[in-house]
Amino acid sequence: MPELGFITFACDDTDRLATFWAAALDGERRGLPDEFDDVIVDRPDDGPDLLFREAPKGTDRDLPIHLDLEAEDREATVERLRDLGATVRERKRKEFESFTATWTVLEDPEGNGFCVTEH
């Protein structure tokens, strides 16, 4: 069963938006290794943390705010979600210095985008 990993925000200024939401939700900012421009705000309760990444947000396809699901088996989870009515938009892969990230971008039955990655 996938878990809700992050609520992700595409933004022009990750620092400014993360600072705002950290203060608004009494959260704590957490930086990532230097190879990332992203900022995470850890929330004080059991809810999902917030991830802020520099990215375009001009259209619905840009996923300006979306859910990131984490699963032990990404492909099996994607197939289960497809059986429930989701559609696969694309698969992505990005190389970082310390690891490779692979995720699948899907749309729910109403066309809202979300992502599935592995733990």
PATI-277431 format. One record per residue (C-alpha): x, y negated, z negated; residue in three letters. Coordinates in steps of 0.02 Angstrom, whole numbers. Layout:
+--------+--------+--------+------+
:     xx :     yy :     zz : type :
+--------+--------+--------+------+
:      X :      Y :      Z :  ala :
...
+--------+--------+--------+------+
***
This chain:
+--------+--------+--------+------+
:     xx :     yy :     zz : type :
+--------+--------+--------+------+
:      0 :      0 :      0 :  met :
:     77 :   -168 :     47 :  pro :
:    104 :   -302 :    -83 :  glu :
:     85 :   -489 :    -59 :  leu :
:    265 :   -550 :    -56 :  gly :
:    250 :   -734 :    -14 :  phe :
:    135 :   -869 :     45 :  ile :
:    243 :   -949 :    178 :  thr :
:    238 :  -1132 :    229 :  phe :
:    311 :  -1196 :    392 :  ala :
:    374 :  -1372 :    361 :  cys :
:    485 :  -1512 :    424 :  asp :
:    569 :  -1545 :    256 :  asp :
:    585 :  -1387 :    150 :  thr :
:    663 :  -1480 :      4 :  asp :
:    523 :  -1609 :     -8 :  arg :
:    380 :  -1485 :      9 :  leu :
:    457 :  -1358 :   -111 :  ala :
:    485 :  -1496 :   -239 :  thr :
:    303 :  -1549 :   -224 :  phe :
:    232 :  -1374 :   -246 :  trp :
:    352 :  -1329 :   -387 :  ala :
:    290 :  -1480 :   -483 :  ala :
:    107 :  -1452 :   -436 :  ala :
:    108 :  -1270 :   -493 :  leu :
:    235 :  -1285 :   -634 :  asp :
:    348 :  -1170 :   -535 :  gly :
:    536 :  -1155 :   -524 :  glu :
:    635 :  -1181 :   -366 :  arg :
:    752 :  -1041 :   -315 :  arg :
:    881 :  -1064 :   -181 :  gly :
:    938 :   -929 :    -63 :  leu :
:   1113 :   -890 :      0 :  pro :
:   1191 :  -1025 :    110 :  asp :
:   1146 :   -933 :    270 :  glu :
:    963 :   -978 :    239 :  phe :
:    881 :  -1149 :    248 :  asp :
:    729 :  -1081 :    158 :  asp :
:    676 :  -1123 :    -20 :  val :
:    572 :  -1015 :   -136 :  ile :
:    461 :  -1077 :   -277 :  val :
:    436 :   -945 :   -411 :  asp :
:    265 :   -962 :   -489 :  arg :
:    249 :   -938 :   -677 :  pro :
:    106 :   -813 :   -665 :  asp :
:     84 :   -646 :   -577 :  asp :
:     32 :   -724 :   -411 :  gly :
:    140 :   -726 :   -255 :  pro :
:    287 :   -844 :   -242 :  asp :
:    293 :   -980 :   -110 :  leu :
:    420 :   -981 :     32 :  leu :
:    460 :  -1141 :    125 :  phe :
:    546 :  -1128 :    294 :  arg :
:    586 :  -1257 :    425 :  glu :
:    477 :  -1213 :    574 :  ala :
:    357 :  -1291 :    698 :  pro :
:    174 :  -1302 :    652 :  lys :
:     93 :  -1379 :    806 :  gly :
:    -28 :  -1237 :    846 :  thr :
:   -118 :  -1093 :    761 :  asp :
:      8 :   -974 :    840 :  arg :
:    149 :  -1058 :    742 :  asp :
:     79 :   -987 :    577 :  leu :
:     93 :  -1148 :    477 :  pro :
:     33 :  -1063 :    316 :  ile :
:     22 :   -874 :    312 :  his :
:     36 :   -720 :    204 :  leu :
:    192 :   -612 :    204 :  asp :
:    156 :   -432 :    156 :  leu :
:    295 :   -315 :     98 :  glu :
:    283 :   -127 :    122 :  ala :
:    393 :     25 :     94 :  glu :
:    354 :     84 :    272 :  asp :
:    322 :    -64 :    387 :  arg :
:    271 :     37 :    540 :  glu :
:    146 :    145 :    444 :  ala :
:     73 :    -10 :    363 :  thr :
:     56 :    -97 :    531 :  val :
:    -34 :     55 :    602 :  glu :
:   -152 :     59 :    451 :  arg :
:   -190 :   -126 :    474 :  leu :
:   -221 :   -100 :    660 :  arg :
:   -345 :     38 :    616 :  asp :
:   -433 :    -90 :    505 :  leu :
:   -449 :   -214 :    650 :  gly :
:   -285 :   -312 :    652 :  ala :
:   -190 :   -338 :    814 :  thr :
:     -2 :   -347 :    837 :  val :
:     57 :   -514 :    904 :  arg :
:    244 :   -477 :    909 :  glu :
:    389 :   -390 :    824 :  arg :
:    538 :   -494 :    769 :  lys :
:    715 :   -457 :    716 :  arg :
:    845 :   -579 :    649 :  lys :
:   1026 :   -546 :    607 :  glu :
:   1098 :   -627 :    450 :  phe :
:   1274 :   -614 :    382 :  glu :
:   1225 :   -488 :    248 :  ser :
:   1076 :   -397 :    325 :  phe :
:    954 :   -382 :    469 :  thr :
:    772 :   -432 :    444 :  ala :
:    635 :   -349 :    546 :  thr :
:    453 :   -396 :    533 :  trp :
:    291 :   -382 :    628 :  thr :
:    175 :   -529 :    659 :  val :
:     -9 :   -480 :    664 :  leu :
:   -178 :   -563 :    675 :  glu :
:   -326 :   -517 :    566 :  asp :
:   -496 :   -488 :    651 :  pro :
:   -527 :   -679 :    651 :  glu :
:   -359 :   -717 :    732 :  gly :
:   -268 :   -777 :    575 :  asn :
:    -83 :   -735 :    580 :  gly :
:     12 :   -641 :    446 :  phe :
:    175 :   -542 :    435 :  cys :
:    228 :   -371 :    373 :  val :
:    407 :   -334 :    322 :  thr :
:    491 :   -194 :    225 :  glu :
:    549 :   -212 :     44 :  his :
+--------+--------+--------+------+
***
